Amino acid sequence: MRTGIRRGRALTLVTAAAAITFVLSACAPSAPEASSGPVEAGNDTLTIATTTDVVNYNPLIGNSRSDYWVTNLMYPHLLSIADDGKKEPQLATEWGYVDELTGYYEIRDDMTWSDGEPVTAEDVAWTMNAVKKDAPSGTFYGQLANFVSAEAVSDTRVEITLASPDTSIVEEIGFWGNVVPQHVFEKAESVATFANNGSDGGWVSAGPYLLTDVQVGQSYSMDRVDEYPLVEGGTPVAAKVVYRVFPDVNTEILALQSGEVDVIANALPPAQVEQLKATDGITVEEVVGLGYAHMTYNMTNPDLAKTEVRQALAHAVDYDAIRTVVLQGQAVSTGSSPLMPVLSDYYDKSIKEYDFDVDKSRELMESAGYTADASGNFPVSFRLIYSLQDSVTSQWAQLVKDSAAEAGITIELQGTERNTYLAQTNDGDYDIYAGNFAIMDDPVTNFTLSYLPGGAINYTLVDDPELNALIAKAAVTADSDEKISIMRDAAKIVHDEVYDNIMYTQNLYFAHSSKWEGFVTKPSELLSIVNPISVASAHKTAAQ
């Protein structure tokens, strides 16, 4: 359960020459409802199931879900997110623009690191500057293309200097970037290579929990931090949080049913949702989805560099069957557009989903210069990679292979464990990438990362001058109607050229023991019911 969120907006004017109005958002953190005041901190342990080990304890370079879930409980973000994609305060209380080349954040003055040092604007500015300088891999650095530097102008105010106007950067840095303790991380030669594995005296946290024990392949144990002002009552309720590692989601479900764990961190497979809803002792929570499942086609492959081949592959997918059979009707079409329906201001109903039409697919292959053999197969074969830990993608990848075969196109499936899959993705070691993004929250930023040359998640490796120009124009456009129009034009190019094949978007479902309550849902699988506020608020029911 959660309270309503108080929202306010004020306008900060930029220079007269720019004639642009920027929006400053300020509101109070969401908190769970309580009928009789805050729940008192107890001695319980909340056990959470995951399917992957932590790869990086450094939140500035984390790349797996377990990395994110564990480090998020220690290293705060400036901003969080609401169900409609709008940003909410976390460490920051206010944010916006002083002028077109200067952004700012005002931060809380009541947070401390677990070693007693205060969290200040110096930590925030140092973190941003270090990420810009050392260029660690990951989404945080990917947000900093127009970032020049940050300065703590007081204990609670950070101002950032931009290389060029960017109307998304303040919120995107605030949302995606963790803040780390300068007095710990500055000892490292580079934040891009700093292991932060606890070997130099343990970890330091400004979140609700502190990592205290690691058993690789088994568990990650975290102890409560006594003062955490973002949660109602100021103290996390559970005394300990333990992430347990399981081989797959089915084993996680068995562990939840047996009482071995209290929460499953990753989303439930669609086929399991109704069964678990009807299972005594288990509660299923619905979480708004802000991401999508997709396939991208590596354009460094000469065959996939041909638009007709990508279009042929797009028309050789039975999208409705995937959503009906694999997703059990729990997913909806985006119209094959990267602008999802949940982002209602941007969504363009005129962009239609690719038809499943194997005859059209064959015609496109022939127009691209390919001739089928006597068996009806074209002389091409594409290797599609996916994570075996992603049970949903594992299922629909097979359907993609089967329907492509009807069109005479051979697809070789290569499912691997998640960390190998991530390494292949980073190396461009694939013909077709199949996966999903948990949060695609800001269209301009998402397009920048996904479709500009050098974009951190440009898995098609596209470099389209017309698309590049539209994205660049949208980035400096503050008028909302004009920005929406530009982004719709950009989305049409992505759709028509098949730079990204968006399969569907869906709300997600998460399961926990009915013996626990007080979870605070946030959109996406990354945040879901294991976001810091939620984990710190969760508690045993009164009957326990």
C-alpha positions as CSV (number, residue, x, y, z in Angstrom):
1,M,0.0,0.0,0.0
2,R,1.1,3.6,-0.5
3,T,0.0,7.1,0.3
4,G,-0.9,9.6,-2.4
5,I,2.1,11.6,-3.6
6,R,2.1,15.3,-3.1
7,R,3.4,17.0,-6.2
8,G,4.2,20.6,-6.9
9,R,5.7,22.5,-9.8
10,A,7.4,25.8,-10.2
11,L,8.9,27.4,-13.2
12,T,12.5,28.6,-13.5
13,L,13.2,31.0,-16.4
14,V,16.3,30.6,-18.5
15,T,18.1,33.4,-20.3
16,A,15.9,35.7,-22.4
17,A,17.9,34.7,-25.5
18,A,17.0,31.1,-25.1
19,A,13.3,31.9,-24.5
20,I,12.9,28.4,-23.0
21,T,11.0,27.5,-19.9
22,F,12.3,24.6,-17.8
23,V,10.3,22.7,-15.3
24,L,11.3,22.2,-11.7
25,S,9.7,19.4,-9.8
26,A,9.5,19.1,-6.0
27,C,7.5,16.7,-3.9
28,A,7.7,14.4,-0.9
29,P,8.9,10.8,-1.0
30,S,6.2,8.2,-1.2
31,A,5.7,6.1,1.9
32,P,3.5,3.1,2.8
33,E,0.2,3.8,4.4
34,A,0.0,3.1,8.1
35,S,-3.3,2.9,9.9
36,S,-1.8,3.4,13.3
37,G,1.5,5.3,12.8
38,P,4.9,3.9,11.8
39,V,5.6,0.3,12.3
40,E,8.3,-0.2,14.9
41,A,11.6,-1.6,13.9
42,G,11.9,-5.3,14.7
43,N,14.2,-8.3,14.7
44,D,12.9,-10.0,11.6
45,T,14.9,-11.1,8.5
46,L,13.5,-10.4,5.1
47,T,14.8,-13.1,2.6
48,I,14.6,-12.2,-1.1
49,A,15.2,-14.6,-3.9
50,T,17.3,-13.8,-7.0
51,T,18.7,-15.8,-9.9
52,T,22.1,-14.1,-10.3
53,D,25.1,-13.3,-8.2
54,V,26.3,-9.8,-7.8
55,V,28.9,-9.1,-10.5
56,N,29.8,-5.5,-9.4
57,Y,29.6,-4.0,-5.9
58,N,30.4,-0.7,-7.4
59,P,27.0,0.9,-8.3
60,L,28.7,3.1,-10.9
61,I,29.5,0.0,-13.1
62,G,26.8,-2.5,-12.1
63,N,25.2,-4.4,-14.9
64,S,23.1,-7.2,-13.5
65,R,19.8,-7.0,-11.7
66,S,21.3,-8.4,-8.5
67,D,24.0,-5.7,-8.7
68,Y,21.3,-3.1,-8.9
69,W,19.1,-4.6,-6.1
70,V,21.9,-4.9,-3.6
71,T,23.8,-1.7,-4.3
72,N,20.5,0.3,-4.4
73,L,20.0,-0.5,-0.7
74,M,23.3,1.3,0.1
75,Y,23.9,4.1,-2.5
76,P,21.0,6.5,-2.9
77,H,19.7,8.1,-6.1
78,L,18.8,11.8,-6.3
79,L,15.4,10.9,-7.8
80,S,12.9,8.0,-8.0
81,I,10.0,7.5,-10.3
82,A,6.2,7.3,-10.3
83,D,3.9,4.9,-12.2
84,D,3.5,7.4,-15.0
85,G,7.2,7.9,-15.5
86,K,7.4,11.3,-13.7
87,K,10.3,11.7,-11.4
88,E,10.0,11.9,-7.6
89,P,12.5,13.0,-4.9
90,Q,14.8,10.7,-3.1
91,L,18.0,12.4,-1.9
92,A,17.1,15.5,-3.9
93,T,14.3,17.7,-2.8
94,E,14.3,20.1,-5.7
95,W,15.8,20.1,-9.2
96,G,15.7,22.1,-12.4
97,Y,17.7,24.6,-14.4
98,V,19.2,27.9,-13.6
99,D,19.7,28.7,-17.3
100,E,20.0,26.6,-20.5
101,L,23.6,25.5,-19.6
102,T,23.2,25.1,-15.8
103,G,21.2,22.6,-13.9
104,Y,20.9,22.2,-10.2
105,Y,19.8,19.9,-7.3
106,E,18.9,20.8,-3.8
107,I,19.5,17.8,-1.5
108,R,18.4,16.7,1.9
109,D,20.4,17.7,5.0
110,D,19.5,14.8,7.2
111,M,21.2,11.8,5.6
112,T,24.5,10.3,6.8
113,W,26.8,7.5,5.6
114,S,26.9,4.4,7.9
115,D,30.4,5.5,9.1
116,G,28.9,8.7,10.5
117,E,30.0,11.0,7.7
118,P,27.2,13.3,6.4
119,V,25.9,13.0,2.9
120,T,26.6,16.3,1.3
121,A,26.5,18.1,-2.1
122,E,30.3,17.4,-2.3
123,D,29.5,13.6,-2.5
124,V,27.0,14.3,-5.3
125,A,29.3,16.5,-7.3
126,W,32.3,14.3,-6.8
127,T,30.4,11.3,-8.0
128,M,29.2,13.0,-11.2
129,N,32.7,14.4,-12.0
130,A,34.4,11.0,-11.3
131,V,32.0,9.2,-13.6
132,K,32.5,11.7,-16.4
133,K,36.3,11.5,-16.0
134,D,36.7,7.7,-15.7
135,A,33.9,6.7,-18.0
136,P,32.7,3.5,-16.3
137,S,30.5,1.2,-18.4
138,G,26.8,1.5,-17.7
139,T,23.8,3.7,-17.9
140,F,25.0,6.4,-15.6
141,Y,27.9,7.4,-17.8
142,G,25.7,7.1,-20.8
143,Q,23.6,10.0,-19.5
144,L,26.6,12.4,-19.4
145,A,27.2,13.2,-23.0
146,N,26.3,16.9,-22.5
147,F,27.6,17.0,-18.9
148,V,30.8,19.1,-18.3
149,S,31.2,19.3,-14.6
150,A,29.4,19.5,-11.2
151,E,30.1,21.8,-8.3
152,A,28.8,21.8,-4.7
153,V,28.0,25.5,-4.2
154,S,26.8,24.7,-0.7
155,D,26.4,21.7,1.6
156,T,23.0,21.0,0.0
157,R,23.1,22.5,-3.5
158,V,24.8,21.0,-6.6
159,E,25.0,22.9,-9.9
160,I,26.0,21.2,-13.1
161,T,27.4,22.8,-16.2
162,L,26.3,21.5,-19.6
163,A,28.2,21.6,-22.9
164,S,24.9,22.3,-24.8
165,P,21.3,22.7,-23.8
166,D,19.8,19.4,-22.7
167,T,16.2,19.4,-21.3
168,S,16.4,15.8,-20.1
169,I,19.7,15.5,-18.4
170,V,18.9,16.8,-14.9
171,E,16.2,14.3,-14.3
172,E,18.0,11.4,-16.0
173,I,21.2,11.9,-14.1
174,G,19.2,12.2,-10.9
175,F,17.3,9.0,-11.6
176,W,19.9,6.7,-13.0
177,G,23.0,7.7,-11.1
178,N,23.8,6.4,-7.6
179,V,25.6,8.8,-5.2
180,V,28.7,7.2,-3.6
181,P,30.8,8.4,-0.6
182,Q,33.6,10.6,-1.8
183,H,35.8,9.7,1.2
184,V,35.7,6.0,0.3
185,F,35.7,6.0,-3.5
186,E,38.3,8.8,-4.0
187,K,41.0,6.4,-2.7
188,A,40.6,4.4,-5.9
189,E,42.6,5.1,-9.0
190,S,39.5,5.1,-11.1
191,V,35.8,4.6,-10.3
192,A,35.6,2.6,-13.6
193,T,37.8,-0.2,-12.1
194,F,37.2,0.2,-8.4
195,A,35.9,-3.2,-7.2
196,N,34.3,-1.9,-4.0
197,N,34.2,-5.5,-2.8
198,G,34.5,-4.8,0.9
199,S,38.0,-6.0,1.1
200,D,39.3,-2.7,2.5
201,G,37.2,-2.7,5.7
202,G,33.7,-3.3,4.5
203,W,31.1,-1.2,2.8
204,V,29.7,2.2,3.6
205,S,26.0,2.9,3.1
206,A,23.6,5.8,3.1
207,G,20.7,3.6,2.3
208,P,18.5,1.5,4.5
209,Y,20.8,-1.5,4.7
210,L,24.6,-2.3,4.7
211,L,26.1,-5.3,3.0
212,T,27.9,-7.3,5.7
213,D,28.4,-10.9,4.4
214,V,28.8,-12.4,1.0
215,Q,28.6,-16.1,0.1
216,V,29.1,-16.2,-3.6
217,G,26.6,-18.4,-5.3
218,Q,24.5,-18.6,-2.1
219,S,23.6,-15.4,-0.4
220,Y,24.2,-11.6,0.3
221,S,23.4,-10.5,3.8
222,M,22.7,-6.9,4.8
223,D,22.1,-5.3,8.2
224,R,19.8,-2.5,9.0
225,V,21.1,1.1,9.1
226,D,19.4,2.7,12.1
227,E,18.7,6.1,10.6
228,Y,17.1,6.3,7.2
229,P,14.9,9.4,6.9
230,L,13.3,8.4,3.6
231,V,11.2,5.7,5.2
232,E,8.2,6.4,7.5
233,G,9.4,6.3,11.1
234,G,13.0,7.0,10.1
235,T,14.3,3.4,10.7
236,P,14.0,0.3,8.4
237,V,11.6,-2.2,9.9
238,A,13.4,-5.5,9.2
239,A,16.7,-6.0,11.0
240,K,18.3,-7.9,8.2
241,V,17.8,-8.5,4.4
242,V,19.3,-11.6,2.8
243,Y,19.4,-12.1,-1.0
244,R,19.4,-15.8,-1.7
245,V,20.6,-17.1,-5.1
246,F,18.6,-19.7,-6.9
247,P,19.2,-21.3,-10.3
248,D,15.9,-20.3,-11.9
249,V,12.5,-18.7,-11.2
250,N,10.8,-22.1,-10.8
251,T,13.2,-22.9,-7.9
252,E,12.5,-19.5,-6.5
253,I,8.7,-20.2,-6.5
254,L,9.2,-23.5,-4.8
255,A,11.3,-21.7,-2.1
256,L,8.5,-19.1,-1.6
257,Q,5.9,-21.8,-1.3
258,S,7.9,-23.7,1.3
259,G,8.6,-20.5,3.3
260,E,12.4,-20.6,2.5
261,V,12.2,-17.1,1.1
262,D,9.8,-14.2,1.7
263,V,10.0,-12.4,-1.6
264,I,10.9,-13.1,-5.2
265,A,12.8,-10.1,-6.7
266,N,12.4,-10.9,-10.4
267,A,9.0,-10.8,-12.2
268,L,6.9,-13.9,-12.3
269,P,6.6,-15.8,-15.6
270,P,3.2,-15.0,-17.0
271,A,2.1,-18.7,-16.8
272,Q,2.6,-18.7,-13.0
273,V,0.7,-15.5,-12.2
274,E,-2.9,-16.9,-11.9
275,Q,-1.7,-20.0,-10.1
276,L,0.2,-18.0,-7.5
277,K,-2.7,-15.6,-7.0
278,A,-4.8,-18.6,-6.0
279,T,-2.2,-20.0,-3.7
280,D,-2.8,-19.6,0.0
281,G,0.0,-17.8,1.9
282,I,1.2,-15.9,-1.2
283,T,0.4,-12.4,-2.3
284,V,0.9,-11.2,-5.9
285,E,1.5,-7.5,-6.5
286,E,1.0,-5.9,-9.9
287,V,3.7,-3.3,-10.9
288,V,3.4,-0.8,-13.8
289,G,5.8,-1.6,-16.6
290,L,7.9,1.2,-18.1
291,G,10.0,-1.1,-20.3
292,Y,9.6,-3.3,-23.4
293,A,10.8,-6.5,-24.9
294,H,12.6,-6.2,-28.2
295,M,14.9,-7.6,-30.8
296,T,17.7,-5.6,-32.5
297,Y,19.6,-6.6,-35.6
298,N,23.3,-6.1,-35.7
299,M,23.9,-3.8,-38.7
300,T,27.6,-4.7,-38.8
301,N,26.4,-7.9,-40.4
302,P,26.3,-7.2,-44.1
303,D,23.0,-9.0,-44.5
304,L,21.4,-7.2,-41.6
305,A,22.7,-3.9,-42.9
306,K,20.0,-4.2,-45.6
307,T,16.7,-2.6,-44.6
308,E,14.7,-5.2,-46.5
309,V,16.3,-8.0,-44.5
310,R,15.4,-6.3,-41.2
311,Q,11.9,-5.7,-42.5
312,A,11.7,-9.3,-43.6
313,L,12.6,-10.5,-40.1
314,A,10.1,-8.1,-38.6
315,H,7.3,-9.5,-40.7
316,A,8.3,-13.1,-39.8
317,V,7.3,-12.8,-36.2
318,D,3.9,-13.8,-34.9
319,Y,3.5,-11.1,-32.2
320,D,0.0,-11.9,-31.3
321,A,0.9,-15.5,-30.6
322,I,3.8,-14.5,-28.4
323,R,1.6,-12.2,-26.3
324,T,-1.2,-14.7,-26.1
325,V,0.7,-18.0,-25.6
326,V,3.9,-16.9,-23.8
327,L,2.6,-13.8,-22.0
328,Q,-0.8,-15.3,-21.3
329,G,-2.5,-12.1,-22.5
330,Q,-0.6,-10.0,-20.0
331,A,1.2,-7.9,-22.6
332,V,0.1,-5.3,-25.1
333,S,1.4,-4.1,-28.4
334,T,3.3,-0.8,-28.7
335,G,2.5,-0.7,-32.4
336,S,6.1,-1.8,-32.9
337,S,7.0,1.7,-31.7
338,P,9.7,2.6,-29.1
339,L,7.2,5.2,-27.7
340,M,5.1,3.1,-25.4
341,P,1.4,3.6,-24.6
342,V,2.2,4.3,-20.9
343,L,4.0,7.5,-22.0
344,S,0.7,8.7,-23.2
345,D,1.9,12.2,-24.2
346,Y,4.3,10.7,-26.7
347,Y,2.5,7.6,-27.9
348,D,1.6,7.8,-31.6
349,K,-1.4,5.5,-32.5
350,S,-0.6,6.0,-36.2
351,I,2.5,3.8,-36.0
352,K,1.2,0.3,-36.5
353,E,2.6,-3.1,-35.5
354,Y,4.5,-5.1,-38.2
355,D,2.1,-7.6,-39.8
356,F,3.0,-11.3,-39.4
357,D,3.1,-12.2,-43.0
358,V,5.6,-14.8,-44.2
359,D,4.8,-14.2,-47.9
360,K,5.6,-10.5,-47.4
361,S,8.8,-11.6,-45.6
362,R,9.8,-13.8,-48.6
363,E,9.1,-10.9,-51.0
364,L,11.4,-8.6,-49.0
365,M,14.2,-11.2,-49.0
366,E,13.9,-11.5,-52.7
367,S,13.9,-7.8,-53.2
368,A,17.1,-7.7,-51.1
369,G,18.7,-10.0,-53.7
370,Y,18.3,-13.5,-52.1
371,T,17.0,-16.6,-53.9
372,A,15.5,-19.4,-52.0
373,D,16.7,-23.0,-52.6
374,A,14.6,-25.9,-53.6
375,S,13.5,-26.3,-49.9
376,G,12.3,-22.7,-49.8
377,N,15.2,-21.6,-47.6
378,F,17.3,-18.4,-48.2
379,P,21.1,-18.7,-48.0
380,V,21.3,-16.8,-44.7
381,S,21.5,-17.8,-41.0
382,F,21.4,-15.5,-38.0
383,R,22.5,-16.1,-34.4
384,L,20.0,-14.9,-31.8
385,I,21.3,-14.5,-28.3
386,Y,19.2,-14.4,-25.1
387,S,19.5,-15.0,-21.4
388,L,18.5,-18.4,-20.1
389,Q,17.5,-16.7,-16.8
390,D,14.9,-14.8,-18.7
391,S,12.2,-17.4,-19.0
392,V,9.8,-15.4,-21.0
393,T,12.3,-14.4,-23.7
394,S,13.6,-18.0,-23.7
395,Q,10.1,-19.1,-24.7
396,W,9.3,-16.5,-27.4
397,A,12.8,-16.9,-28.9
398,Q,11.7,-20.4,-30.0
399,L,8.5,-19.0,-31.6
400,V,10.6,-16.4,-33.4
401,K,12.8,-19.1,-34.8
402,D,9.9,-21.2,-35.9
403,S,8.0,-18.4,-37.6
404,A,11.1,-17.2,-39.4
405,A,11.6,-20.7,-40.7
406,E,8.2,-20.5,-42.3
407,A,9.6,-17.5,-44.2
408,G,12.7,-19.4,-45.2
409,I,15.0,-17.6,-42.8
410,T,17.2,-19.7,-40.5
411,I,17.7,-18.5,-36.9
412,E,20.2,-20.2,-34.6
413,L,19.2,-19.8,-30.9
414,Q,22.0,-19.2,-28.5
415,G,20.8,-19.0,-24.9
416,T,23.4,-18.5,-22.2
417,E,23.6,-17.7,-18.5
418,R,23.0,-14.0,-17.9
419,N,26.5,-12.8,-17.3
420,T,27.8,-14.5,-20.5
421,Y,24.8,-12.9,-22.4
422,L,25.7,-9.5,-21.0
423,A,29.3,-9.9,-22.1
424,Q,28.2,-10.9,-25.6
425,T,25.9,-7.9,-25.7
426,N,28.7,-5.5,-24.7
427,D,31.1,-7.1,-27.3
428,G,28.5,-7.0,-30.1
429,D,28.8,-10.7,-30.4
430,Y,25.4,-11.5,-31.9
431,D,23.4,-11.1,-35.1
432,I,20.1,-10.7,-33.3
433,Y,19.8,-9.5,-29.7
434,A,16.7,-10.5,-27.8
435,G,15.9,-9.1,-24.4
436,N,14.1,-6.4,-22.5
437,F,14.6,-3.1,-20.8
438,A,13.1,-2.6,-17.4
439,I,12.8,1.2,-17.6
440,M,12.6,3.4,-20.6
441,D,11.5,6.5,-18.9
442,D,12.5,9.5,-21.0
443,P,12.0,9.3,-24.8
444,V,14.8,11.7,-25.7
445,T,17.3,10.0,-23.4
446,N,16.2,6.5,-24.4
447,F,16.6,7.3,-28.1
448,T,20.0,8.9,-27.4
449,L,21.2,5.7,-25.7
450,S,19.6,3.4,-28.1
451,Y,20.1,4.9,-31.6
452,L,22.9,7.5,-31.6
453,P,26.4,6.4,-32.5
454,G,28.2,5.3,-29.4
455,G,25.0,5.0,-27.4
456,A,25.4,2.7,-24.5
457,I,22.5,0.5,-25.6
458,N,22.7,1.0,-29.4
459,Y,22.6,-2.7,-30.1
460,T,21.7,-2.3,-33.7
461,L,24.8,-0.1,-34.1
462,V,22.8,2.3,-36.2
463,D,24.1,5.7,-37.4
464,D,21.3,7.4,-39.3
465,P,22.0,11.1,-40.0
466,E,18.3,12.0,-40.2
467,L,17.5,10.2,-36.9
468,N,20.5,11.7,-35.2
469,A,19.4,15.2,-36.1
470,L,15.9,14.7,-34.8
471,I,17.2,13.3,-31.5
472,A,19.7,16.2,-31.2
473,K,16.9,18.7,-31.9
474,A,14.6,17.1,-29.3
475,A,17.3,17.3,-26.7
476,V,17.4,21.1,-26.8
477,T,13.7,21.6,-27.2
478,A,11.9,22.6,-24.0
479,D,8.5,23.2,-25.6
480,S,6.6,20.0,-24.8
481,D,4.4,19.9,-27.9
482,E,7.3,20.5,-30.2
483,K,9.4,17.9,-28.5
484,I,6.6,15.4,-28.7
485,S,6.2,16.0,-32.5
486,I,10.0,15.6,-33.0
487,M,10.1,12.4,-31.1
488,R,7.2,10.9,-33.0
489,D,9.0,11.6,-36.2
490,A,12.1,9.9,-34.8
491,A,10.0,6.9,-33.7
492,K,8.6,6.5,-37.2
493,I,12.1,6.3,-38.6
494,V,13.0,3.6,-36.0
495,H,9.9,1.7,-36.9
496,D,10.1,2.0,-40.7
497,E,13.9,1.1,-40.8
498,V,13.5,-1.6,-38.2
499,Y,16.3,-0.2,-36.1
500,D,14.5,-1.8,-33.2
501,N,11.8,-4.4,-33.2
502,I,9.6,-3.7,-30.1
503,M,7.7,-6.8,-29.3
504,Y,5.4,-5.7,-26.5
505,T,5.1,-3.9,-23.1
506,Q,3.5,-5.4,-20.0
507,N,2.7,-4.8,-16.4
508,L,4.7,-7.1,-14.2
509,Y,3.7,-9.3,-11.2
510,F,5.8,-10.0,-8.1
511,A,5.1,-12.5,-5.4
512,H,5.8,-12.4,-1.6
513,S,4.7,-14.3,1.4
514,S,1.4,-13.1,2.8
515,K,3.1,-13.1,6.2
516,W,4.8,-9.8,5.1
517,E,3.1,-6.5,4.1
518,G,4.0,-2.8,3.7
519,F,5.7,-3.1,0.4
520,V,5.7,0.0,-1.8
521,T,5.5,-0.7,-5.5
522,K,7.5,1.2,-8.0
523,P,7.4,0.7,-11.8
524,S,9.6,-1.8,-13.6
525,E,11.4,-5.0,-12.6
526,L,14.4,-3.1,-11.3
527,L,12.4,-1.2,-8.7
528,S,9.2,-3.3,-8.3
529,I,8.8,-4.3,-4.6
530,V,12.6,-4.4,-3.9
531,N,13.2,-0.7,-4.1
532,P,14.8,0.9,-1.0
533,I,11.6,2.4,0.4
534,S,9.7,-0.8,-0.1
535,V,12.4,-3.1,1.5
536,A,12.8,-0.7,4.4
537,S,9.0,-0.5,4.9
538,A,8.2,-4.3,4.7
539,H,7.2,-5.9,7.9
540,K,5.6,-9.0,9.3
541,T,1.8,-8.9,9.5
542,A,0.2,-8.2,12.9
543,A,-0.7,-11.9,13.2
544,Q,2.9,-13.0,13.0
